[in-house]
């Protein structure tokens, strides 16, 4: 998953802060581009984090389904 020291919630908070600063402050073009780049990097980390979590849930769900179906026989 994403860096161990960086939780999903922490990354969401950072992304929210970036969006808020872009919406509420008059930033220079350079500052806006830097914020945008940081936001895109965070989005990519979050996407990877969620994809990995989804994969684990699918694996666990399949195992539970197999256990359940296996006990019926």
C-alpha positions in Angstrom: 0.0 0.0 0.0 1.0 3.6 0.2 3.8 4.7 2.5 3.3 3.2 6.0 3.7 6.5 7.7 1.0 8.1 5.6 -2.5 7.0 6.3 -5.4 7.2 3.9 -7.1 9.7 6.1 -3.9 11.8 6.3 -3.6 11.9 2.5 -7.3 12.8 2.1 -6.8 15.7 4.6 -3.7 16.9 2.6 -5.7 16.8 -0.6 -8.6 18.7 0.9 -6.1 21.3 2.1 -4.7 21.7 -1.4 -8.1 22.0 -2.9 -9.2 24.6 -0.3 -6.1 26.7 -0.9 -6.6 26.7 -4.6 -10.2 27.7 -4.2 -9.8 30.3 -1.5 -6.5 32.0 -2.1 -5.1 34.1 -4.9 -2.2 32.0 -5.9 0.4 32.8 -8.6 0.4 30.5 -11.6 3.5 28.8 -10.3 2.0 28.2 -6.9 -1.2 26.9 -8.6 0.8 24.5 -10.8 2.8 23.2 -7.8 -0.4 22.7 -5.8 -2.0 20.9 -8.8 1.0 18.6 -9.1 0.9 17.8 -5.4 -2.8 17.0 -5.7 -2.3 14.7 -8.7 0.5 12.8 -6.8 -1.8 12.4 -3.8 -4.7 11.2 -6.0 -2.4 8.6 -7.6 -1.4 7.4 -4.1 -5.0 7.3 -2.9 -6.0 5.4 -6.1 -3.3 2.8 -5.5 -4.2 2.5 -1.9 -7.9 1.9 -2.7 -7.1 -0.6 -5.5 -5.0 -2.6 -3.1 -7.6 -2.5 -0.4 -10.3 -3.6 -2.9 -8.1 -6.5 -3.9 -7.7 -7.7 -0.3 -11.5 -7.4 0.2 -12.1 -9.5 -2.9 -9.6 -12.1 -1.7 -11.2 -12.2 1.8 -14.7 -12.4 0.3 -13.8 -15.3 -2.0 -12.2 -17.1 0.9 -15.4 -16.6 3.1 -17.6 -17.7 0.2 -15.5 -20.9 -0.3 -15.6 -21.6 3.4 -19.4 -21.1 3.4 -20.0 -23.2 0.3 -17.6 -25.9 1.5 -19.4 -26.3 4.8 -22.7 -27.0 3.0 -21.6 -30.3 1.5 
